[in-house]
Amino acid sequence: MQKIFSSQAWRAFRRHKRGRRALLLLSVLFAAALLAPVWSNDKPLWVKYSGRYYFPLANTYNETEFGGDFDTPADYSDPLVRRNITTGGNYAVYPPNPYDADTLNGADTQPDPARPSEHHWLGTDDRGRDVLARLVYGFRDSLLFALALTFITTVIGVAAGAVQGYFGGRVDLLMQRFLEIWGGLPELYLLIILSSFFNPGLLVLLVILSLFGWMGLSDYVRAEFLKNRQADYVAAAKSMGVSDGRIMWRHILPNSLTPVLAFLPFRISGAVLALTGLDFLGLGVPDSQASLGELLAQGKDNLDAWWIGLSAVGALTVMLLLLVMIGEGLRHAFDVRAES
């Protein structure tokens, strides 16, 4: 078995300083983005009102709970609610950045888009929404979408390539012809057509992109299976009566995953760029949902508001650069010519 699952590969990756540091930094940024509701939200972390404690992040409270007039969910940016929960011995603890991705601050006096200030660290967009909040939530959703898309397309691609490479012959020939036809379909046009039938969203985009994103990987897995199925350990397993499925899963697959693992960071970066491009063209998620592509589109439409485009470009550059460095480290770890 190759050194895919061995500690030798992990030691080789750790010796690659850029890859190791990039993985650590991306993990920290991703963890901070996942915790965005804790430090970038328009709801208090907790409230003490009339001797009772409330936790708005976990529960929904009506305005009447805090001395309001309406039996509707409390708007914590409303001046009356804010005054009630911060005076008379009451207090509220707000996140460091007290804005959600779609928060509209009616107390702002600057015209939108507003420059960076002490209230909005990266300014606001043309609708008055906090750019930092939309950047963080867009970063989180982009990575989650990319991880989900990479997982789905990797599973499909590995399964298709394994069947082609192991059985070969007529099975391989028929699947190759299917791949040629399926790969020739105009993916962008299909997205435009389907977007007119379905409301755009991450789930719809995930399904559509998953239908086409697995084909590139299946070629590498097919080549590995074609090579490894002739190995002596496969012949020995067949002579012992081991089933084809068990041979593929237990014997050939672990020795054929080198290209799969080495290309994972690049597939993730490709998924991020695909989602960003669709959002930029208006074919992705709704405008109300935070996305890096929507921020790029706003930066293009508001060239004088340099902070919008610069924030989106900076976030994409950092994310893609870290993924490329991680991919470089993985290639080094799986290189058979690397020192043990």
N, C-alpha and C positions, 0 to 999 in steps of 0.2 A: 504493500500500500504506500502511496506517495505521502509526503509530509504535510498533507492538508490539515489533518486533525491532530498533528503532533505538536508537542511543545517547541520543537525546532522551528516551525513556521512562526509561532508567536514570538520566539526570541529574535528571529530575523526581522520581524516587523518592529519590535521594540528598538532594535539597533538603528532603524531608519528614523532619525530624529524628526524630520519634517512630517512624516506620516503619523508618528506617535503624538506629536504635539497638535497636529491638525485634528486628530480624532478626539483628543482631550478637549480642545477648544470648542469644537462643534458640539460635543456632548454637553458642555456647560451652557452654550448658547441655546441648545434645544431644550435643556431642562428649564432654563429661565423663561423660554417661550411657553412651555407647557404650564408653568406657574404664573402666566400672565394675569389670569383673573385675580390673583392674590395681590399683585403690585401695580396693576393697571386696570382699574375698574371704577365705575361711577357710583358704586355702592360702598358704604363703610364696611370695614372688616368686622367690627362689632359696635354696638350702641348700648349705652346705659341710659335708660329713660324711666323716670319715676321708680327707681330702685330695682328695675328689672333689666336683664341683659338680652339683647337681640343680636342675631347673626344674619344680616341680610344676604351674605353670599350663599348661605345654605338654605335660607327660607325666604318666602315672600310675605311681606307684611303690608297691610293696608295703611293708608294715610291716617285714618282715625286712630291707629295705635299710637301715633305721635302727635296727637292734638290737632289733626287736620279736619277738614270738613267733608271729605269725600271718601266713600267706602270703595276705593280703588287702590291698586298697588302704589305704594309710596314712591314718589319721584324725589330722590335724595339730593338732586340739584335744585329743587324748588326752594326759593328763599325762605318760605314759611316753614317747611319741614326742616331745613337746615338750621334755622334759628331755634326751633323747638328742641332739637336734639343736641344743641351745643350751649344752651343757656339754662339758668335755674338749677345748677347742680348736675345737669345732664351733660354727657359728652359722647362724641363719636370719633372713632379712629379710622381715618381714610387711608387708602393706599398711597404710596409715594407719587404715583401718577393717577390723579383722580378722574380718569376718562376711560370709557370703553371705546371699542372700535367705531361705534355709531353714535356716540354721545354728542349732542349739540349743546354747547354752552351759551345760553341766552344772555349771560352776564358779560360776555366779551364786548369790548367797545371798539376793537380794531376791525376794519373791513377784511373780509375773507377773500383770498387766502392771507392769513396773518403771518408775519415773520416769527422766527423763534423768540421766545421770551421766557420769563420765569414761570409763567403759567402753562405755556405749551413749549416744551423743550426743543421740539423739532418743528414748531409752527403748526398751522392748520391748513387743511386743503380748501378747495373752493366752495365747500359746503359747511365749513366751520368745524369739521371733525379733526380731532387730534392726530397728527401725522405719526407720532411715536406709537400711539396705541394701534393704529391701523398697520404700521410697519411690523410690530411685534406679532399681532394676531395673523397678519398675512404670512410672515415668516413661519409661524407655527403650522398654519394650514397647508402651506406649500410643502413643508417637510413631511407632514403626516400623509398628505396625498401622494407624494413621491415614494414614500416607504410602502404604502399600500399598493400602489401601481407596480412598483418593482417586485414586491412579493408575489402578486398575482401573475404577472407576466413571466417571472422566473419559474414558478411552478408549472405553468402551461408550457413554456419553452423547454424546460428540462424533460417533462413528460413526453412531448412530441419528438424531441431529438433522441431521447432514449429508445422509443419505439422504432424510429427510423433506423438508427444505427445498429440496434441489436438484431432486428429481424431482417433488415436489408431486403434485397430482391424486389419482389412486386410491391410489398408494403412501402418500401423506401421510394420506389418509382412513383406510385400513386400519390404519396404524400408530397413529394417534390412538385408534381404537377399542380396539386392543390395549393401549395405555397406560392407558386408562380402566379396563379390566378388571383388568390386572395391578396397577395402583395401588390398586385396591379390596380386594385381598387383605389379610387381617389379619396383618401382619408379626410382631407380638409373639406371637400364638397359634401361628404357624408355628414360631417359635423355640422355644416351649415344647414343641411336639410333636416337633420334630426333635431337641431335646436329650435326649428319652427314648430315641431310637434311636442317637445318636452320643455318644461321650465328648466333653464340651465342651472346646474348645481354640481357639487363635487361628485356626488354619486353617479349622476348621468355621465359626466366626463370620465370617471373611473371605468365605467362599463365600456364606453366607446373606445377609449384608448387601450384598454386591456385586450380588445379584439384584434388589435394590430401590433401591439408592442412586444409580443412574444417571439416573433419570427426571427429576428436577428440573433437571438440567443440560441435558438434551436439548432442552427447550423453548427455552432461550436460543440454543442453536446453531441450532436449526430456524429461529428468527426471523431470525438473522443470514444464514443461507443463502438464505432467501426474499427478503431484501432485496438481497444481493450478486449473486444469480444474474442479475439484470436489468442489471448494470453493463456498460459498453461493452467492457471488457477480456474479459469472459466471451463476449460475442457475437463478438468478434474471434477468440478462441481456437477457438470452434466453427466459424467460417468457414474456419479453417485446418486443420480436420480433427482437432483435438486430442481425445483420448478423454475421456469423462465422468469417469473416475477421475482422470486427470491434471489436469483442470480443477478438480475438487473439492480435490485434494491440494495442487497447486502454486499455484493462483490464488485460490480462494475461501477455503480454510481459514485461511491466514495473516491474511486480513482479517476473520476472524470469531472470533478468539480473545480479543478484549478481555474479554467477560464470563467466559470460562473462566478466564483468568489472574486477573482481579479477584476472583473468588469462591473461588479455591483455598484461601486461609487459612481462610475460613469453613467450607469443606467439611472441612478437616483438623480444625478444632475440633469440628465436628459428629460426626466419626468418633470423636474422643477421648471425647466425652460419651456416644455410643452404647455404646462398650465399657465405660466406667465404670458406666453405668446397668445394663447387663446383668450385670456383675460384682457390683454392689451387690445386685441381685435374686437372685443365685445362679445365673444362666443363662449366665454367661460361662466364664472359665477356671477350672480346679480351684483349690481353696483353697491347695494347695501352691505354686502359681505366684504370684509377686508381681504385684499389680495395685492401682491406685488405688481401684477400686471396692470391693475386699475390705477395704482399709484404712478406707474410709468406713463399711462395714458394721461393722467392729470398733469404730470410734469411736462408732457409734450404740448398740452393745451394751455398751460400757464407757464410760459418760458420765463416770465419775470419772477415767478415764485420758485427760485432756484432750489430751495430747500426740499421741495417735494420730489423732484426728479433725482436730486443728489442722494436723498435718503434711500430711495428704491434701488438706484444703481449701486450704491455702496453695500446695501444688504445682499443683493444678488452677487456682487463681486466677491464678497467675503465668503458666502455660502459655497459658491462654485469653486473658488480657489481652495477652500478646505477640503472639498470632496475630491478634487484632482490630486491634492497632496496625499490623501488617504489612499486613493487608487494607486499612486506611485509606490506607497509603502507596501501595499498588498502585492503588487507585481514583484517587488524586491523579495518579499517573504516567500513567494511561490516559485521564484526563479531557481531552476535546478542547478544553475551554474553558481548560485550564491554560496558563500562559505557557510559551513555548518557551524 
